[in-house]
Amino acid sequence: MGSAADDAALRTATRSIGLQIMLVSALVVVGALALTIAWVLHQTVPKERLEQVAAAGQGEVFVSAIDVVAGLIVLGIGGVVFAGLVTVVIARRAVRPLGDALRVQRQFVADASHELRTPLAVLDARLQALQRKITGGAATADDRVTADLARLRDDSRALIDIVGDLLEAAGGDSSAAATMSDPVHLNEVVEDVLRSMSVLADEHDVALRYDAAGFALVDASAASLRRAVLAVVDNAIGHAPPGSTVTVSTRLERDSAVITVTDEGPGITGIKPTRVFDRFARSDPAPETTGTNAHASRPSFGIGLALVREVALRHGGSVRVAATSDTGTTLELVLPASSQGT
């Protein structure tokens, strides 16, 4: 609904800008013709000569070619300058809504991230306090509860890092922060993501498998890398049918670290594979599965993979659809490996 309204507003703005440029062009042409005619009449022979020509019954008027060429050059330069000034004014008016939208977007991300920081910090503090109680004997819990609590604490800290990364991205300094940060162990980030996503995978009756070939260091912030890997794995789980497997693998290729995520879903349909990374782009939903293993798919807003591309480009990498068919889809995330070693 919102996308259709945005498209309509964009078409309206385009027509308005086109009409303004057309009117300016028409004014420049008409003005140039009028000034040319006035210049030619001004540069004709003197009045006395005109009277003699009129008395002799002749209808010809002679104009110096040098004067005509000079006049046309002056008028041409004046027309170009006038058209340029008017075009600048029109361009500023056209770009102003885009600038306002970017400011609103950055302000929203910054405000949302800032507001989320406090409740997440409170949540992390409560989990930490509960851990201390269990460790100190003030509260009892079995090994499984203790392990789940530790994972909740890790997830809360990861959320805090993600919110901080979003806040930095809204401020426009995220690339500098990523460059200054220490290299990140890719395998550790992937393993951490898979541990966190195992709960969601179990709910969907989907198995997660990790194949690591080599050990890589990546010049990226841990929060940004975690966001990208988590979004790709989440997308795969969302399209994987019950009883299937999502395979995540990492490998080194020359100076790049490659993360591939493969699901066994129905493939990308209803949209070009190259467009799945566009914001709000969504493929056709998979047919609903019936039976005991059926699960309700979560709504998709077409944002997750767009964020993956944003993270990849921000760190000098790329993301693409390596393969897609009715037996599954493979997404490939490529990031530059750190020069400090592998």
C-alpha positions as CSV (number, residue, x, y, z in Angstrom):
1,M,0.0,0.0,0.0
2,G,2.7,2.4,1.0
3,S,4.8,1.4,-2.0
4,A,2.0,2.2,-4.4
5,A,1.5,5.6,-2.8
6,D,5.2,6.3,-3.1
7,D,5.2,5.3,-6.7
8,A,2.3,7.6,-7.4
9,A,3.9,10.5,-5.7
10,L,7.1,9.8,-7.6
11,R,5.3,9.8,-10.9
12,T,3.5,13.1,-10.0
13,A,6.8,14.7,-9.1
14,T,8.4,13.5,-12.3
15,R,5.6,15.0,-14.4
16,S,5.9,18.2,-12.5
17,I,9.6,18.5,-13.0
18,G,9.3,17.6,-16.7
19,L,6.6,20.2,-17.2
20,Q,8.8,22.9,-15.5
21,I,11.8,22.0,-17.7
22,M,9.6,22.1,-20.8
23,L,8.3,25.5,-19.9
24,V,11.8,26.8,-19.2
25,S,13.0,25.4,-22.5
26,A,10.1,27.1,-24.3
27,L,10.9,30.4,-22.6
28,V,14.6,30.2,-23.6
29,V,13.7,29.5,-27.2
30,V,11.1,32.2,-27.5
31,G,13.3,34.7,-25.6
32,A,16.3,33.8,-27.9
33,L,14.2,34.4,-31.0
34,A,12.8,37.7,-29.7
35,L,16.2,39.0,-28.7
36,T,17.7,37.8,-32.1
37,I,15.1,39.7,-34.0
38,A,15.6,42.8,-31.9
39,W,19.3,42.6,-32.3
40,V,19.0,42.2,-36.1
41,L,16.7,45.2,-36.3
42,H,19.1,47.2,-34.2
43,Q,22.1,46.3,-36.3
44,T,20.5,47.3,-39.6
45,V,21.8,50.1,-41.8
46,P,21.4,53.7,-40.4
47,K,18.1,55.5,-40.6
48,E,19.1,57.7,-43.4
49,R,19.9,54.7,-45.6
50,L,16.6,53.1,-44.7
51,E,14.8,56.3,-45.8
52,Q,16.7,56.2,-49.1
53,V,15.8,52.5,-49.6
54,A,12.2,53.2,-48.9
55,A,12.1,56.2,-51.3
56,A,13.6,54.1,-54.0
57,G,10.9,51.5,-53.5
58,Q,13.4,48.8,-52.4
59,G,12.4,46.3,-49.7
60,E,15.8,44.9,-48.9
61,V,17.7,45.6,-45.7
62,F,21.4,44.8,-45.3
63,V,22.9,43.5,-42.0
64,S,26.5,43.0,-41.3
65,A,27.4,39.3,-40.9
66,I,30.0,40.0,-38.2
67,D,27.3,41.8,-36.2
68,V,24.9,38.9,-36.6
69,V,27.4,36.3,-35.5
70,A,28.5,38.4,-32.5
71,G,24.8,38.9,-31.5
72,L,24.1,35.2,-31.8
73,I,27.1,34.3,-29.6
74,V,26.1,36.7,-26.9
75,L,22.4,35.5,-27.0
76,G,23.5,31.9,-27.0
77,I,25.7,32.4,-23.9
78,G,23.0,34.3,-22.2
79,G,20.4,31.6,-23.0
80,V,22.7,28.9,-21.6
81,V,23.4,30.8,-18.4
82,F,19.7,31.5,-17.9
83,A,18.7,27.9,-18.6
84,G,21.5,26.7,-16.2
85,L,20.3,29.0,-13.4
86,V,16.7,27.9,-13.8
87,T,17.7,24.3,-13.9
88,V,19.6,24.6,-10.7
89,V,16.5,26.1,-9.0
90,I,14.3,23.3,-10.3
91,A,16.8,20.7,-9.3
92,R,17.0,22.1,-5.7
93,R,13.2,22.0,-5.5
94,A,13.1,18.4,-6.8
95,V,15.9,17.1,-4.5
96,R,14.5,18.9,-1.4
97,P,11.9,16.1,-0.6
98,L,14.6,13.5,-1.0
99,G,16.8,15.3,1.5
100,D,13.9,15.6,3.9
101,A,13.1,11.9,3.5
102,L,16.8,11.0,4.2
103,R,16.8,13.2,7.3
104,V,13.6,11.6,8.6
105,Q,15.0,8.1,7.9
106,R,18.2,8.8,9.8
107,Q,16.4,10.5,12.6
108,F,14.0,7.5,12.9
109,V,16.8,5.0,13.0
110,A,18.7,7.1,15.5
111,D,15.7,7.6,17.7
112,A,14.6,4.0,17.6
113,S,18.1,2.7,18.3
114,H,18.5,5.2,21.2
115,E,15.1,4.2,22.7
116,L,15.9,0.5,22.4
117,R,19.2,0.8,24.2
118,T,17.8,1.4,27.7
119,P,15.3,-1.6,27.8
120,L,18.0,-3.8,26.3
121,A,20.5,-2.7,28.9
122,V,17.9,-3.4,31.6
123,L,17.2,-6.8,30.2
124,D,20.9,-7.7,30.1
125,A,21.3,-6.5,33.7
126,R,18.4,-8.7,34.9
127,L,19.9,-11.7,33.1
128,Q,23.3,-11.0,34.6
129,A,21.7,-10.7,38.1
130,L,19.9,-14.0,37.6
131,Q,23.1,-15.6,36.5
132,R,24.9,-14.3,39.7
133,K,22.1,-15.7,41.9
134,I,22.4,-19.1,40.3
135,T,26.1,-19.1,40.6
136,G,26.1,-17.9,44.2
137,G,23.4,-20.4,45.2
138,A,20.7,-17.9,45.9
139,A,18.6,-19.5,43.2
140,T,18.6,-23.1,41.8
141,A,18.5,-24.2,38.2
142,D,19.5,-27.3,36.4
143,D,22.3,-27.4,33.7
144,R,19.9,-26.9,30.8
145,V,18.3,-23.8,32.3
146,T,21.7,-22.4,33.2
147,A,22.8,-23.0,29.6
148,D,19.7,-21.4,28.2
149,L,20.2,-18.4,30.5
150,A,23.8,-18.0,29.2
151,R,22.5,-18.1,25.6
152,L,19.9,-15.4,26.5
153,R,22.6,-13.3,27.9
154,D,24.7,-13.7,24.7
155,D,21.6,-12.8,22.6
156,S,20.9,-9.7,24.7
157,R,24.5,-8.5,24.3
158,A,24.3,-9.2,20.6
159,L,21.1,-7.1,20.4
160,I,22.8,-4.3,22.2
161,D,25.7,-4.4,19.7
162,I,23.3,-4.5,16.7
163,V,21.4,-1.4,18.1
164,G,24.7,0.4,18.5
165,D,25.7,-0.6,14.9
166,L,22.4,0.8,13.6
167,L,22.9,4.0,15.6
168,E,26.4,4.4,14.0
169,A,25.0,3.7,10.5
170,A,22.4,6.4,11.1
171,G,25.1,8.8,12.0
172,G,27.1,8.0,8.8
173,D,30.3,7.0,10.6
174,S,29.8,3.2,10.4
175,S,32.4,2.6,7.7
176,A,35.0,4.5,9.7
177,A,34.2,2.5,12.8
178,A,34.4,-0.8,10.9
179,T,37.8,0.2,9.5
180,M,39.1,1.0,12.9
181,S,37.8,-2.1,14.6
182,D,39.8,-5.3,15.1
183,P,39.4,-8.1,12.6
184,V,36.5,-10.5,13.3
185,H,36.8,-14.3,13.4
186,L,34.2,-15.2,10.7
187,N,33.7,-18.8,11.9
188,E,33.0,-17.7,15.5
189,V,30.4,-15.2,14.3
190,V,28.7,-17.8,12.1
191,E,28.7,-20.4,14.9
192,D,27.2,-17.8,17.3
193,V,24.5,-17.0,14.8
194,L,23.6,-20.7,14.2
195,R,23.4,-21.2,18.0
196,S,21.0,-18.3,18.3
197,M,18.9,-19.4,15.3
198,S,18.7,-23.0,16.4
199,V,15.6,-22.2,18.4
200,L,13.8,-20.7,15.4
201,A,14.9,-23.6,13.2
202,D,13.5,-26.1,15.7
203,E,10.2,-24.4,15.6
204,H,10.1,-24.8,11.8
205,D,11.4,-28.4,12.0
206,V,14.5,-27.3,10.0
207,A,18.0,-28.7,10.6
208,L,21.0,-26.4,10.6
209,R,24.3,-27.7,9.3
210,Y,27.6,-25.8,9.2
211,D,30.6,-26.7,7.0
212,A,33.7,-24.6,7.7
213,A,36.6,-24.9,5.2
214,G,39.4,-22.8,6.5
215,F,39.6,-20.0,9.1
216,A,39.2,-16.4,8.1
217,L,39.5,-13.0,9.7
218,V,37.3,-10.2,8.3
219,D,37.7,-6.5,8.5
220,A,34.2,-5.7,9.7
221,S,32.4,-4.9,12.9
222,A,31.2,-8.0,14.7
223,A,27.7,-6.5,15.0
224,S,27.4,-5.7,11.2
225,L,28.7,-9.1,10.3
226,R,26.3,-10.8,12.7
227,R,23.4,-8.8,11.3
228,A,24.3,-9.9,7.7
229,V,24.8,-13.6,8.5
230,L,21.7,-13.7,10.7
231,A,19.5,-12.1,8.0
232,V,20.7,-14.6,5.4
233,V,20.1,-17.6,7.7
234,D,16.8,-16.3,8.8
235,N,15.7,-15.9,5.1
236,A,16.8,-19.5,4.4
237,I,14.8,-20.9,7.4
238,G,11.8,-18.9,6.4
239,H,11.8,-20.6,2.9
240,A,12.9,-24.0,4.0
241,P,10.1,-26.7,4.2
242,P,9.7,-28.8,7.3
243,G,12.1,-31.7,7.6
244,S,14.7,-30.0,5.3
245,T,18.2,-28.8,6.1
246,V,19.7,-25.3,5.8
247,T,23.4,-25.6,5.1
248,V,25.9,-22.8,6.0
249,S,29.4,-23.0,4.8
250,T,32.5,-20.7,4.9
251,R,35.6,-20.8,2.7
252,L,38.5,-18.7,1.6
253,E,38.9,-17.6,-2.0
254,R,42.1,-15.6,-2.7
255,D,41.6,-12.5,-0.6
256,S,37.9,-13.0,0.2
257,A,35.9,-14.8,2.8
258,V,32.8,-16.4,1.3
259,I,29.7,-17.4,3.3
260,T,27.1,-19.5,1.4
261,V,23.7,-20.4,2.8
262,T,21.6,-23.0,1.0
263,D,18.0,-24.0,1.7
264,E,15.9,-26.8,0.2
265,G,12.9,-24.5,-0.5
266,P,10.9,-24.0,-3.8
267,G,13.3,-21.4,-5.1
268,I,12.8,-17.8,-6.1
269,T,9.6,-17.3,-8.1
270,G,7.6,-14.3,-9.2
271,I,10.6,-12.0,-9.2
272,K,14.1,-11.8,-10.8
273,P,16.8,-13.3,-8.5
274,T,18.8,-10.1,-8.8
275,R,15.9,-8.1,-7.3
276,V,15.6,-10.0,-4.0
277,F,18.1,-7.6,-2.5
278,D,16.0,-4.6,-3.3
279,R,14.2,-3.1,-0.4
280,F,10.6,-4.3,-0.1
281,A,11.1,-6.9,-2.9
282,R,9.4,-10.2,-2.2
283,S,9.1,-13.4,-4.1
284,D,5.9,-15.4,-4.4
285,P,5.0,-17.2,-1.2
286,A,5.6,-21.0,-1.2
287,P,2.6,-23.2,-1.2
288,E,1.4,-23.9,2.3
289,T,2.4,-27.3,3.7
290,T,-0.3,-29.4,5.3
291,G,0.0,-32.1,7.9
292,T,1.6,-32.6,11.2
293,N,4.8,-30.8,10.1
294,A,3.1,-27.7,8.8
295,H,4.2,-24.4,10.2
296,A,2.9,-20.9,9.8
297,S,5.4,-18.8,7.9
298,R,6.3,-15.4,9.3
299,P,5.4,-12.3,7.3
300,S,8.2,-11.0,5.1
301,F,8.6,-7.3,4.4
302,G,11.5,-7.6,2.0
303,I,14.0,-5.7,4.2
304,G,16.3,-8.4,5.6
305,L,18.3,-9.1,2.3
306,A,18.4,-5.4,1.5
307,L,20.2,-4.9,4.8
308,V,22.6,-7.7,3.9
309,R,23.5,-5.9,0.7
310,E,24.0,-2.6,2.6
311,V,26.3,-4.3,5.1
312,A,28.2,-6.1,2.3
313,L,28.7,-2.9,0.2
314,R,29.7,-0.9,3.3
315,H,32.5,-3.3,4.0
316,G,33.7,-3.6,0.4
317,G,32.0,-6.9,-0.3
318,S,29.0,-8.3,-2.2
319,V,26.0,-10.6,-2.0
320,R,24.3,-12.5,-4.8
321,V,22.0,-15.4,-5.6
322,A,24.5,-18.1,-6.6
323,A,21.8,-20.6,-7.6
324,T,18.0,-21.1,-7.4
325,S,15.7,-23.8,-8.6
326,D,12.7,-25.8,-7.4
327,T,15.1,-27.8,-5.2
328,G,16.5,-24.8,-3.2
329,T,18.3,-21.5,-3.3
330,T,21.9,-20.6,-2.5
331,L,22.9,-17.1,-1.4
332,E,26.6,-16.1,-1.4
333,L,28.0,-13.4,0.8
334,V,31.5,-12.2,0.0
335,L,33.6,-10.0,2.3
336,P,37.3,-9.0,2.0
337,A,39.5,-11.1,4.2
338,S,41.7,-9.3,6.7
339,S,45.3,-8.6,5.7
340,Q,46.4,-9.6,9.3
341,G,46.2,-13.3,8.4
342,T,43.8,-16.1,8.2
